[in-house]
């Protein structure tokens, strides 16, 4: 790695002010960034620079060393591009050692040391703060955490040693492993509660009030009023936490995520290790883990999501039409979620309509209540909730929709119903108003075949749960014009959704891939497979839910509807499961017992009875078995590789990267697996089925 390849954006200045009431100065190390976003990123150049500046401090002339960030961050982590480069060059060991050696200078200072966490402190930024004796953080929304396991490796600059000694092994493992793998960071108050920071100051960094508060706290510490924190864990408590974390990791990831396993091992030995010994072990382990396929795939996934969050791909270069008012056709739960999403994201009026006046009134009020509930949880102010609620209205006549610029339907998932809705409303709307459908599987082209202006119809598939699922599939029908697509992308960005352009094909991307997986699950159960064995056969894939848990989350009726859609389109690859059909026909909302329910079988009694009734209606597949001994896993892997290959051949999406993005964001496909196509490449399914790898992570 050369200086010119990854130039530092970090600037460091050292001043020597005297704090109020004191006689000797402190060394105030101020970190800043020349990057446009103001974030402090620790690349190798910046780390070396910090080491030079810390080493140059004459500790005999100061009574403390205080490190402070800028108003945006204390440190947003290591330079992931440099880590990615180190992966390819097999040079990560030097990079990781440099961080340990630099941060150790702060930890070994013979005077008290303080970190002023003035904003975001993630990864290497948080680890730098952990090397000081005290940590003061600003209140507000600053994110604090160690997210490295989520990226495929582990905190390599001492977090695995310092944090458990500070807050105890269990709390440390929650932050390092559990929170990280869930993509969750801590807020300042949460960090204070577990002891990761010493105080939360309510003043804003950069203000006189902030300077007064941190200076007063530091003076109090120098006068002996604050002692450095340390854990009270004994050996038994420490070991119990480590053993529990190991067991949990095995249940969750089955060896598919080496980063968390390495982190747990390092926390385990941190009880008796010296800091230097643990650092040496961490450097060696990091070099191995970061070179693993899992780490490479995780960084690929992170870079992919980050890049698409900044800028969507394949957006047509066409005029974007202004959207000043939106309308939602329907007043059910999904319609209300769409209305609140648009009102909050685009800050525009949204009118809802329904055939039933009472249902419409209920839907409007329920949507407004969503904002009130968010205010009660502290996610927005009561004034914001009231303002957003006022944007939601119910249509009193068709004319209330006549001036809408964007109209989206959220009615029953039936093609003829949706066609009738559009036929009813098109004459009322302006010729340039965009018509959108939230369908999850139906043909957008077929929906618009009777429209006067089919070029303004677009698929706008928002995923459930709407509040937390960031993916939005923008579906281009055969007649959809570029201006409509560009406007849909623009609206998606305002709604803070990551949009992917999809060709109009049955079930688009996410549902098509998942339905192909369920085809093999249904085959195995219909062939007489033990439901529990079948449900856990895919455990090595590391999915967040088993197939039957996901079935209950989606809803059996929804899956069966999509399965029939796919069977009609591709009968050679998508079959109908008598058991799943029977479950849907019986109106069952779940096939697994809910929490607190008891059952003599793995399934609910009703779902098991449906299985017994339909047993034998379909012969075992020609490649079939009951799901044991990994054969079902291999069949699912091969089926997914086959279906994704068909999607790419058909041009459903532009590249395998789009499939990966859709599965990560729309199906919660694990980051540590790095996307579905890299996984299929690693397990050999791509070459078994297609004779070649997808290689999205290498392109």
ZITAJO-V701756 format. One line per field, one symbol per residue. phi: phi as a letter, one per 30 degrees, with the letter a starting at -180 (. if undefined). A space follows every 50 residues. Layout:
# ZITAJO-V701756
phi->???
This chain:
# ZITAJO-V701756
phi->.cdddbddcccbbbcbdcdeicccdccccccbbcdddidcccdddddddd ddddddddddcbcabccbccdcaclcjdddddddddedchbddddddedd ddddeddcedcebbccddaebbhedddedddcdbbcbddjcecblbdddd cjbadccjddcddddccjddddddddcdddddicccdedddddcjdbcac cdddejceddeddddddddddddidbcedadcecdddddddddddddddd ddbhidbdeedddddddedddcdddddddddddddeedddddedddddde ddddddddddadcidddbecddccabbcckbddddddddddddddchbdb ccbadcdddddddddddddddddddddidadedddddddddcbcdcaedd cdcdcbbbcbcedbedddddddddcedddddcddcbbcecaddddddcdc ddbddccbdbdcccdedbcddbdcccddcedddddddddddedddhcccb dbddbeiiceddddddddedddeddddjddeddddcdceddiddbdeddd edddjedddddddddddddbddccccceddddddddidcaccedejdcad cdddeddddddddceidbdeddcdacjdhiddedddeddddddddddddd idbdaddddedddddcchdeeddijddddddddjdeddcciaddhddcc
